[in-house]
Structures are given as C-alpha cells and as structure tokens.
C-alpha cells in the first residue's frame, strides 16, 4: 500500500478512536442533572466582572436581576476600568428594571501577576463574602439567563453534591462566520475536555465554562479562588482544575436557556477570540504546537484530501479510507449543529473550519513570540505568567 493509503488509514483509525474512546464527546445530552429543590434555599452572591460591556449589558443584566430565586441573592458587578460607562449603565438598568439588589464597584488597575478579569473577580468575591453567601455565581457580562437559571443551578449543585456546576452558554450563531466557527469552538472544547469525564470523581479531566460557574463559597476558599489562578489567561479551566485538584466534585454541561448575547459578526472578531488564548492552551510550548498542527492535519485535513486525490488520482484505497474518515467526522459534528439549530449539511465543512483554527493557533504563537501575547480589551498578557503590560 502507498504512504497515502497508510496516512488515510491512520486518520480513519484516529476518528474511530475519537468516536468510541474519547468520552463520547460528540454527544450533546449532558445537561443539568436531576435536581430536588431544597427546603431552605442557600444565599448566593453573583459576581459579574465587566470591562467595556455597555453594548451587551442591556441584553444581559436585566435577565440576571430578574432571577426568580426563593432565597437571598445579590449581584456584584465589578467595573474593570471601563471607558464606555459600563458601571453607570448598570446602575441605570437596575433602577429601570428593579429585581435583585445590585452593587457596582471598581477595583482599580490589576497589580503585577494578575489578569484583569481575575482581579475583578477577586474584588467581586470579596464584596460578596461580606454577606457570607453559601454559593458564588461567577457569570460574564454578556450572558443572559432564563428567569429560573439560578434556582436550577443551586438545586443541581445541592442534589448532586457538586462543589462547582458550570454551564457552557449557547453562543450566538447569526452571522455566516458565527455559524461556521462557533459550533466548532464548542465541539473542539468538548473533544479536549469530554463533559462526561469532568463530572466523574477520580478522573483528572477538569474544565468549566467561565460564562456561568456556580461555586460553593467554602470550596472556593479551600481552592484559594481566584488567588491560586491569578495569572491564568484561560481562567475557567484553571478554576476547575484548582477545585477538582483540591478534592472538589465538579460538573460541566451544555446550557438550555443560558445564552451569550455577544456578537461576532466578522471572521476577525472570532479570530481574536480564539487566537488570544490558543497558544496559552498549549502552555507556550513549541513541541505541543507542532504536535497540535500535525494532529489537526491528520485528523481533519487528510480525509477530504485523501478522498479527492484518491478519486482523481486512481487510488481507490485512499479515496475509500478518506471518505469513511470524513463521514465519521461529519457524523460526530451533526449533534452539535442540531444543538445550535443549524442545518446538518454544514457538517462536511468541518475540515475547512478546522483549518481556520489551525491558522488561528499558529497566529497565536506568532503573536506570543513577537512579544504581543494574549490581547483582550486593551490589555496584553505577553508571557506565560500573564503580567499585564498595559491598561
């Protein structure tokens, strides 16, 4: 057999392994587990870090203030040096819509060794702890919650004995590029961190979705959240590892009615979202980068190339193996497209999307070695220890 056939066979073998042995990552039925409502509802402090979020707050903050929660709950929005009036707008929205009590405060610029968001989270947790809550809900400023979101999270945490319950918010998929890139973002995340393994005790797999994390206050204190992860650019995964590493029981699943309202209408918007942290995910390691690129090529790009080249080059073996690998790939992607209410006919385009992610990852490494690092909202985290370079 030719080397091309062997390569196509390797790609098919990789897909069969992913299909059967990677925690059934492609399934989208990991939702909030069974729950019983407690007799006495615990108190909750809701912490919202916000930096230049005036564009999305009118679509997100009222839903948080309107939570139908039977216990005591209070929202702490931390204005992280915004220049667009985020803090003032939050107070105006609270006055207009009412609901849960809202406190708006600002921590000032983060000190060396802290990422801006985690410095804001630290300040918000300190404000919340003054009320001695039993739970902390860490949620981003672009996340809109259904009215029963908080009570469902608290009931699930109490029923399952979880120290952290996190929901992967449903991202927006309105523009062409959002439809091509966003479902794949969640699909790749689940492939790296299979949700079923995260929820099992005794496994090393740990991850969370930073947009919506309900955390027991005592578990946060034991894990020294957020001080223990103050340098992390990918803070949600770092948080989950800290909690699980300290013996905590965590859970992550897909959301039903927790949605991100942040738009990414252009490819450049999505490119910046991915590339800002892609190389940090690889621990700024060139060998891991090379392995990732090779893996993406073998798993996602070889199947369509083998099918087309084999069909037109007179190599039926390569065409058959490439076609089968592409079919398995597309089949595992269909459930995620259905979750996002998109046509399953987008599934065969996954190799193209994977190629975009490959380029984004390489670009992330290039920016790192040019000294630009992970940039987000006017701050740059140029080194693995993520010390802010500019405000």
C-alpha positions in Angstrom: 0.0 0.0 0.0 1.1 3.6 -0.7 2.1 6.0 2.0 -1.0 8.0 1.1 -3.2 5.0 1.9 -1.5 4.4 5.2 -2.0 8.1 6.1 -5.7 7.9 5.3 -5.9 4.7 7.3 -4.3 6.5 10.3 -6.8 9.3 10.0 -9.7 6.8 10.0 -8.2 5.0 13.0 -8.0 8.3 14.8 -11.6 9.0 14.1 -12.8 5.6 15.3 -10.9 6.1 18.5 -12.4 9.6 19.0 -15.8 8.2 18.3 -15.7 5.4 20.8 -13.0 6.2 23.3 -13.0 9.9 24.0 -15.8 10.1 26.5 -18.5 10.3 23.7 -17.6 13.9 23.5 -19.7 14.4 20.4 -23.0 13.8 22.3 -24.9 16.9 23.4 -27.2 15.4 26.0 -25.0 16.4 29.0 -27.4 18.9 30.6 -28.2 19.9 34.2 -28.6 16.7 36.2 -31.6 15.6 38.2 -32.3 18.0 41.0 -34.5 18.5 44.0 -35.4 21.9 45.4 -34.1 22.4 48.9 -36.3 23.1 51.8 -34.2 26.2 52.7 -32.6 28.0 49.7 -29.0 29.0 50.3 -27.8 32.5 49.8 -25.9 33.4 46.6 -23.5 36.2 45.7 -23.5 36.8 41.9 -20.2 38.2 40.7 -20.1 39.9 37.2 -16.7 41.2 36.0 -17.3 43.8 33.3 -14.9 45.8 31.1 -16.3 48.0 28.4 -19.6 46.0 28.2 -22.1 48.8 27.6 -23.0 47.3 24.2 -24.3 44.0 25.7 -25.4 44.9 29.3 -29.0 46.0 28.2 -29.5 42.4 26.8 -27.9 40.6 29.7 -28.0 42.3 33.1 -31.9 42.7 33.3 -32.2 38.9 33.0 -29.8 38.4 35.9 -31.6 41.0 38.1 -34.9 39.3 37.2 -33.9 35.9 38.6 -36.8 34.1 40.3 -34.8 32.8 43.2 -36.6 32.0 46.5 -33.5 32.6 48.7 -31.3 35.6 49.3 -29.3 36.7 46.2 -27.4 39.8 45.4 -25.5 40.9 42.3 -22.0 42.5 42.4 -20.9 44.0 39.1 -17.2 44.9 39.1 -16.4 47.6 36.6 -12.9 46.7 35.5 -11.6 50.1 34.3 -14.3 50.6 31.6 -14.2 53.6 29.3 -17.7 53.3 27.9 -19.8 54.0 31.0 -20.4 50.3 31.9 -20.8 51.0 35.7 -23.2 53.9 35.2 -25.3 52.0 32.7 -25.5 49.0 35.1 -26.9 51.3 37.8 -29.4 52.8 35.4 -30.6 49.4 34.3 -31.1 48.3 37.9 -33.1 51.5 38.6 -35.2 50.9 35.5 -35.9 47.1 35.9 -35.5 46.5 39.6 -35.1 42.9 40.8 -32.2 41.6 42.8 -30.0 44.1 44.7 -27.1 45.4 42.6 -23.8 46.7 43.9 -21.4 48.3 41.4 -17.8 48.9 42.3 -14.3 49.1 40.7 -11.0 47.5 41.9 -8.6 49.8 40.1 -5.9 48.5 37.8 -4.6 44.9 38.5 -1.3 44.6 40.1 1.6 42.6 38.5 0.9 38.9 38.3 -2.9 39.3 37.9 -5.0 39.1 34.8 -7.6 41.9 34.7 -10.6 39.7 34.8 -9.4 37.6 37.8 -8.5 40.8 39.7 -12.1 42.0 39.1 -13.4 38.6 40.2 -11.3 38.7 43.4 -12.8 42.1 44.2 -16.3 40.9 43.5 -15.9 37.8 45.6 -14.6 40.0 48.5 -17.7 42.2 48.2 -19.9 39.1 48.2 -18.2 37.4 51.1 -19.1 40.3 53.3 -22.7 39.0 53.0 -21.5 35.4 53.8 -23.1 33.6 50.9 -23.1 29.9 50.7 -22.7 30.0 46.9 -21.0 32.2 44.4 -22.2 32.5 40.8 -19.5 33.8 38.5 -21.0 34.9 35.3 -19.8 37.1 32.4 -21.4 40.4 31.5 -22.6 39.1 28.1 -24.6 36.1 29.5 -28.4 36.3 29.5 -30.1 33.9 32.0 -33.6 32.5 31.9 -35.6 33.5 35.0 -35.1 30.2 36.7 -31.4 29.8 35.9 -30.1 30.5 39.3 -32.5 28.2 41.2 -31.9 25.4 38.7 -28.1 25.7 39.2 -28.4 25.8 43.0 -30.8 22.8 43.1 -28.5 20.8 40.8 -25.4 21.6 42.9 -27.2 20.6 46.1 -28.8 17.4 44.7 -25.6 16.2 43.2 -23.2 17.3 45.9 -21.2 19.4 43.5 -18.7 22.0 44.5 -18.9 23.6 41.1 -21.6 23.5 38.5 -20.9 25.2 35.1 -22.9 25.7 32.0 -21.5 26.2 28.5 -23.7 29.1 27.4 -25.2 28.9 24.0 -23.2 31.3 21.8 -24.7 33.5 19.1 -24.9 31.9 15.6 -26.5 34.6 13.4 -23.8 35.7 11.0 -22.2 33.4 8.4 -18.9 33.2 10.2 -20.6 32.5 13.6 -22.4 29.6 12.0 -19.1 28.2 10.6 -16.9 28.8 13.6 -18.9 28.9 16.8 -20.4 25.4 17.0 -16.9 24.0 16.1 -15.5 26.0 19.0 -17.7 24.1 21.5 -17.2 20.8 19.6 -13.4 21.2 19.9 -13.7 22.2 23.6 -15.7 19.1 24.3 -13.2 17.0 22.4 -10.4 18.2 24.6 -12.5 18.1 27.8 -15.2 15.4 27.5 -18.1 16.6 29.7 -18.9 13.1 31.0 -15.4 12.7 32.4 -15.4 16.0 34.1 -18.4 15.1 36.2 -16.8 11.8 37.4 -15.0 11.6 40.6 -11.5 10.2 40.4 -10.8 11.4 36.8 -8.2 14.0 36.0 -10.3 15.8 33.4 -11.3 19.2 34.7 -12.8 22.2 32.9 -15.5 24.8 33.3 -17.2 27.5 31.1 -16.3 30.9 32.5 -19.5 32.5 31.5 -21.5 30.6 34.1 -20.0 28.9 37.1 -21.8 28.2 40.4 -19.3 27.6 43.1 -19.6 26.7 46.7 -18.1 29.5 48.8 -16.3 27.1 51.0 -14.9 25.2 48.0 -13.7 28.5 46.5 -11.9 29.3 49.8 -10.3 25.9 50.0 -9.0 26.1 46.5 -7.9 29.8 47.0 -10.0 31.0 44.1 -9.1 33.3 42.5 -5.6 33.9 44.1 -4.3 30.4 43.1 -5.1 31.1 39.4 -4.4 34.8 39.3 -2.0 34.5 36.3 -4.3 32.3 34.2 -5.4 33.6 30.8 -7.7 30.5 30.4 -9.2 31.1 33.8 -12.2 28.8 33.6 -10.2 25.6 33.0 -7.7 26.8 35.7 -10.6 27.3 38.2 -12.0 23.8 37.5 -8.5 22.2 38.0 -8.0 24.0 41.2 -11.3 22.9 42.6 -11.1 19.4 41.4 -7.4 19.1 42.4 -8.4 20.1 46.0 -10.9 17.1 46.1 -13.9 19.0 44.9 -16.7 17.5 42.8 -17.4 19.5 39.6 -19.8 19.3 36.7 -20.0 20.9 33.2 -22.7 20.6 30.6 -24.4 22.4 27.8 -27.0 25.1 28.6 -30.6 25.1 27.6 -31.5 28.7 28.4 -28.3 30.5 29.3 -27.1 32.4 26.2 -24.3 34.7 25.2 -25.5 37.9 23.6 -22.1 39.0 22.4 -22.0 39.2 18.6 -19.0 38.1 16.5 -20.2 39.2 13.0 -16.8 39.1 11.3 -14.2 36.5 11.0 -11.7 38.9 12.6 -13.8 39.1 15.7 -13.8 35.3 16.1 -10.1 35.1 15.1 -9.2 37.4 18.0 -11.4 35.4 20.4 -9.6 32.2 19.6 -6.0 33.3 19.0 -5.8 35.4 22.2 -5.6 32.2 24.3 -4.8 29.3 21.8 -1.1 29.2 22.5 -1.7 29.6 26.2 -3.7 26.4 26.0 -0.6 24.8 24.7 1.4 26.2 27.6 3.5 28.2 25.2 5.3 25.0 24.2 6.7 24.8 20.6 6.6 21.0 20.7 2.9 21.0 21.7 2.3 23.5 18.9 3.9 21.2 16.4 2.0 18.2 17.7 -1.3 20.1 17.6 -0.7 21.2 14.0 0.2 17.7 12.9 -2.8 16.3 14.7 -5.2 18.8 13.1 -3.8 18.0 9.7 -4.0 14.2 10.2 -7.5 14.2 11.8 -9.3 16.9 9.9 -7.5 17.7 6.7 -6.3 14.3 5.5 -9.8 12.8 5.0 -11.1 15.3 2.3 -7.7 15.4 0.6 -7.4 11.6 0.5 -10.9 11.3 -0.9 -10.5 13.9 -3.6 -6.9 13.0 -4.5 -7.6 9.3 -4.4 -10.7 9.6 -6.6 -9.0 11.7 -9.2 -5.6 10.1 -8.9 -6.6 6.5 -9.3 -6.1 5.4 -5.7 -9.4 3.9 -4.6 -8.0 2.7 -1.3 -7.1 6.2 -0.2 -10.4 7.6 -1.5 -12.4 4.9 0.4 -10.5 5.4 3.7 -10.6 9.2 3.4 -14.3 9.1 2.6 -15.0 6.9 5.6 -13.0 9.2 7.9 -14.8 12.3 6.6 -18.1 10.5 7.1 -17.3 9.7 10.7 -16.1 13.2 11.3 -19.2 14.8 9.9 -21.4 12.4 11.8 -19.9 13.4 15.1 -20.4 17.0 14.3 -24.1 16.8 13.5 -25.3 16.7 17.1 -23.6 20.0 17.9 -25.1 21.6 14.8 -28.5 20.4 15.9 -27.9 21.8 19.4 -27.3 25.2 17.7 -30.4 24.7 15.5 -28.3 24.7 12.3 -28.5 22.6 9.2 -26.6 19.3 9.4 -25.5 20.0 5.9 -22.8 22.2 7.4 -21.1 19.1 8.9 -19.0 18.3 5.8 -17.4 21.9 6.1 -15.7 20.9 9.4 -12.3 20.4 7.7 -12.4 24.0 6.5 -13.3 25.3 9.9 -10.5 23.1 11.5 -8.1 24.7 9.0 -9.1 28.1 10.2 -8.5 27.0 13.8 -5.1 25.7 12.8 -4.2 29.1 11.4 -5.6 30.9 14.5 -3.4 28.7 16.7 -0.3 29.4 14.7 -1.1 33.1 14.7 -1.5 32.9 18.5 2.1 31.5 18.7 3.4 34.1 16.3 1.9 36.9 18.4 3.4 35.5 21.5 6.9 35.3 20.1 6.6 38.9 18.7 6.0 39.9 22.3 2.4 40.8 21.9 0.9 37.9 23.8 -2.7 37.4 24.5 -4.5 40.7 24.0 -8.0 41.4 25.1 -9.9 44.7 25.7 -6.8 46.9 25.8 -4.7 44.6 27.9 -1.8 42.4 26.7 -0.6 39.3 28.6 2.7 38.7 26.9 4.3 35.9 29.0 3.1 32.6 30.5 2.8 34.3 33.9 0.4 36.7 32.3 1.6 40.0 33.7 -0.5 42.9 32.3 1.6 45.2 30.1 -0.9 48.0 29.6 -4.2 49.1 30.9 
